[in-house]
């Protein structure tokens, strides 16, 4: 039920741990602010992947009396925490280190080591990004931005944006280091750190916005909602389907509530039978649907507000 491929998360985790070690080593040897910033970035990313793995495991716990709809939203909660970490640690530390390096510039030494580490990091981050993009594209219909706005698979979105930010950061670090060497002015290395921080900040805000929406509760894809409506409306004895309310409890777990009007001449036991048939058919036709509830409702009261708790 949890979104995001475990294999993809593990690939990202392995890549970021190795990259973080290499970057911190290179920062210690070269004195590069941008390299230190990149090391912090990779360390934060590694922590984030551990949190996503934990959230993915927690989200698969079966429903119980305290959580009758399951633990699927744990995945969204930990994705929200990851977004906060990216903003507070990744972006915050990057900007801080960059400003500090601009105020108190320190020339980089052994730049070849830094460039070698950046090249290796770019290759590993690229490998991780391809894996995340493959997961992301598996359900994409339309542009990447449109899918970012409507996706319910928060872990895959986190990985994709994190990796994209990492690649941009590596390019910025390489440019900053190059300009520092060419001009002899370490200001550019510090500026690169600030740019990396700003990029991470923007990505974190996007993640926070999307994770917040999923935590509050978002409806299913309109295409799915319409398909469920047609399935219910086509059933014998149904006069009209008033509402199809859906809610994502996890990337691949949706709860559905259908409000429908039945033929007035039908007996109560016949309505109950049809309700059960609709619930069974919808659940069988759409595997993403975890629970289905059909509420008989007369057309004359369809527009009336429901009492609290109903």
C-alpha positions in Angstrom: 0.0 0.0 0.0 2.9 2.4 0.5 4.2 4.4 -2.4 7.7 4.6 -3.6 9.9 1.7 -4.5 12.0 0.4 -1.6 14.7 -0.5 -4.1 14.7 3.2 -5.3 15.0 4.5 -1.7 17.8 2.1 -1.0 19.6 3.1 -4.1 19.3 6.8 -3.1 20.4 6.0 0.5 23.5 4.0 -0.6 24.5 6.7 -3.1 24.1 9.6 -0.6 26.0 7.9 2.2 29.0 7.3 -0.1 28.8 10.8 -1.6 28.6 12.4 1.8 31.7 10.7 3.0 33.6 11.6 -0.1 32.4 15.3 0.0 33.4 15.8 3.6 36.8 14.3 2.9 37.2 16.6 0.0 36.1 19.6 2.0 38.6 18.8 4.7 41.4 18.6 2.1 40.5 21.5 -0.1 38.8 23.9 2.3 36.0 24.4 -0.2 32.8 25.9 1.4 30.7 24.7 -1.5 32.1 21.2 -1.0 31.3 21.3 2.7 27.8 22.5 1.9 27.4 19.6 -0.6 28.5 17.2 2.2 25.9 18.5 4.5 23.3 18.3 1.7 24.2 14.6 1.1 24.1 13.8 4.8 20.6 15.4 5.1 19.5 13.4 2.1 20.7 10.2 3.7 18.8 10.9 6.8 15.7 11.6 4.7 15.9 8.3 3.0 16.1 6.5 6.4 13.0 8.4 7.5 11.2 7.4 4.2 12.0 3.8 4.8 10.7 4.0 8.3 7.5 5.7 7.2 7.0 3.2 4.4 7.3 0.3 6.9 4.9 2.0 9.4 2.4 2.8 6.7 1.9 -0.9 6.1 0.7 -1.7 9.6 -2.9 -3.2 9.5 -5.8 -1.2 10.8 -6.7 -1.5 14.4 -9.3 -0.1 16.9 -7.3 3.1 17.4 -6.7 3.6 13.7 -9.6 1.9 11.8 -8.5 3.3 8.5 -4.9 2.1 8.8 -1.6 3.8 9.1 -1.2 4.8 5.5 -0.8 8.5 6.3 2.3 7.9 8.3 4.0 8.0 4.9 2.7 11.5 4.3 3.8 12.6 7.8 7.4 11.4 7.4 7.5 13.0 4.0 6.4 16.3 5.6 9.2 15.9 8.2 11.7 15.2 5.4 10.6 18.5 3.7 11.2 20.4 7.0 14.7 18.8 7.3 15.6 19.8 3.7 14.5 23.4 4.4 16.0 23.8 7.9 19.2 21.8 7.6 19.9 21.5 3.8 18.9 25.0 2.8 19.7 26.7 6.1 23.2 25.3 6.6 24.1 25.9 2.9 23.2 29.6 3.1 24.9 30.0 6.4 28.1 28.4 5.2 28.0 30.4 2.0 27.6 33.7 3.8 30.3 32.8 6.3 32.7 32.0 3.5 31.9 35.2 1.7 32.6 37.2 4.9 35.7 35.3 5.7 37.0 33.9 2.4 39.4 31.0 2.4 41.1 29.9 -0.8 40.5 26.3 -1.9 43.5 23.9 -2.1 43.9 20.6 -4.0 41.0 21.5 -6.4 41.6 18.3 -8.5 40.4 16.3 -5.6 37.2 18.4 -5.3 36.5 18.1 -9.0 37.0 14.3 -8.9 34.6 14.0 -6.0 32.0 16.2 -7.8 32.3 14.0 -10.9 31.8 10.8 -8.9 28.9 12.4 -7.0 27.2 13.5 -10.2 27.4 10.0 -11.6 25.9 8.4 -8.5 23.2 11.1 -8.1 22.4 10.7 -11.8 21.9 6.9 -11.2 19.6 7.6 -8.2 17.7 10.2 -10.2 17.0 7.9 -13.1 15.6 5.3 -10.7 13.4 7.9 -9.0 12.3 9.3 -12.4 11.4 5.7 -13.6 9.1 5.3 -10.5 7.6 8.8 -11.0 6.9 8.3 -14.8 5.2 4.9 -14.2 2.0 6.7 -13.4 2.6 10.1 -15.0 0.0 11.4 -17.5 0.9 14.9 -18.8 3.8 17.2 -17.9 6.2 16.6 -15.0 4.9 19.7 -13.2 1.3 18.6 -13.6 2.2 15.2 -12.1 4.1 16.9 -9.2 0.9 18.8 -8.4 -1.4 15.8 -8.4 0.8 12.9 -7.4 -0.1 11.0 -4.2 3.2 9.2 -4.1 5.0 11.5 -1.7 8.2 9.3 -1.2 8.9 9.2 -4.9 8.3 12.9 -5.2 10.7 13.5 -2.3 13.4 11.4 -4.0 12.9 13.0 -7.4 13.1 16.6 -6.1 15.9 15.8 -3.7 18.0 14.2 -6.5 17.2 17.1 -8.9 18.3 19.6 -6.2 21.5 17.5 -5.7 22.4 17.6 -9.4 21.8 21.3 -9.5 23.9 21.8 -6.4 26.8 19.8 -7.8 26.8 21.9 -11.0 26.7 25.1 -8.8 29.5 23.8 -6.6 31.7 23.0 -9.7 31.0 26.4 -11.2 31.8 28.2 -7.9 35.0 26.3 -7.5 36.0 26.9 -11.1 35.3 30.7 -10.9 37.3 30.8 -7.6 40.3 29.2 -9.3 40.1 31.3 -12.5 39.6 34.6 -10.7 41.6 33.9 -7.6 38.6 35.1 -5.6 37.0 32.6 -3.1 33.9 34.7 -3.1 32.5 32.6 -5.9 32.8 29.4 -3.8 30.8 31.0 -1.1 28.2 32.3 -3.5 27.8 28.8 -4.9 26.9 27.6 -1.4 24.3 30.3 -1.1 22.8 29.3 -4.5 22.7 25.7 -3.4 20.8 26.7 -0.3 18.3 28.8 -2.2 17.7 25.9 -4.6 17.1 23.5 -1.7 14.8 26.1 -0.1 12.6 26.3 -3.2 12.4 22.5 -3.5 11.6 22.2 0.2 8.8 24.7 -0.1 7.3 22.6 -3.0 7.6 19.5 -0.9 6.0 21.1 2.2 3.1 22.3 0.1 2.4 19.0 -1.5 2.9 17.0 1.8 0.6 19.3 3.6 -2.2 18.7 1.1 -1.8 15.0 1.4 -1.8 15.1 5.2 -5.0 17.2 5.2 -6.5 14.7 2.7 -6.8 14.8 -1.0 -9.3 13.2 -3.4 -8.4 10.5 -5.9 -7.7 11.2 -9.5 -10.7 12.7 -11.3 -10.5 10.0 -13.9 -10.9 7.3 -11.2 -13.7 9.2 -9.5 -15.6 9.4 -12.8 -15.0 5.7 -13.5 -16.4 4.8 -10.0 -19.4 7.1 -10.7 -20.2 5.3 -14.0 -19.8 1.9 -12.4 -22.3 2.7 -9.6 -24.7 4.6 -11.9 -24.9 1.6 -14.4 -26.1 -0.7 -11.7 -29.8 -1.9 -11.9 -32.0 -0.1 -9.4 -29.8 3.1 -9.2 -31.7 6.2 -10.4 -28.9 8.6 -9.9 -25.5 9.0 -8.3 -25.3 12.2 -6.4 -21.8 12.2 -5.0 -18.6 10.2 -5.2 -16.3 11.3 -2.3 -12.8 9.9 -2.2 -9.9 10.2 0.1 -6.3 9.0 -0.2 -5.1 7.4 3.0 -1.9 6.2 1.2 -0.5 6.4 -2.3 -2.3 3.2 -3.3 -5.2 3.2 -0.7 -8.4 5.1 -1.4 -11.6 5.3 0.7 -14.8 5.9 -1.4 -18.2 7.1 -0.2 -21.0 7.0 -2.8 -24.3 8.8 -2.4 -27.0 7.4 -4.6 -30.7 7.5 -5.2 -32.5 4.2 -5.7 -35.9 3.3 -7.2 -38.7 4.3 -4.8 -40.6 1.0 -5.4 -37.7 -1.1 -4.2 -37.9 -2.9 -0.9 -35.3 -2.2 1.8 -33.8 -5.7 1.4 -33.3 -5.1 -2.3 -31.6 -1.8 -1.7 -29.3 -3.5 0.8 -28.4 -6.2 -1.7 -27.6 -3.6 -4.4 -25.5 -1.6 -2.0 -23.4 -4.7 -1.2 -23.1 -5.5 -4.9 -21.9 -2.0 -5.8 -19.4 -2.0 -2.9 -18.1 -5.4 -4.1 -17.9 -4.5 -7.8 -16.2 -1.2 -7.1 -13.6 -2.8 -4.9 -12.9 -5.6 -7.4 -12.8 -3.2 -10.4 -10.4 -0.7 -8.8 -7.6 -2.3 -6.8 -6.6 1.0 -5.4 -9.9 1.3 -3.5 -9.5 -0.1 0.0 -12.9 0.7 1.4 -16.3 1.5 -0.3 -19.4 2.8 1.4 -22.7 3.4 -0.4 -25.2 5.8 1.2 -28.8 5.6 -0.1 -30.1 9.2 -0.4 -33.3 10.5 -2.0 -33.0 13.1 -4.7 -35.2 15.5 -2.7 -32.6 15.7 0.0 -29.4 15.4 -2.1 -28.6 19.0 -1.9 -29.2 19.4 1.8 -26.3 19.7 4.2 -25.5 16.6 6.3 -25.7 16.8 10.1 -22.4 16.7 11.9 -21.1 13.1 12.1 -23.4 11.8 9.3 
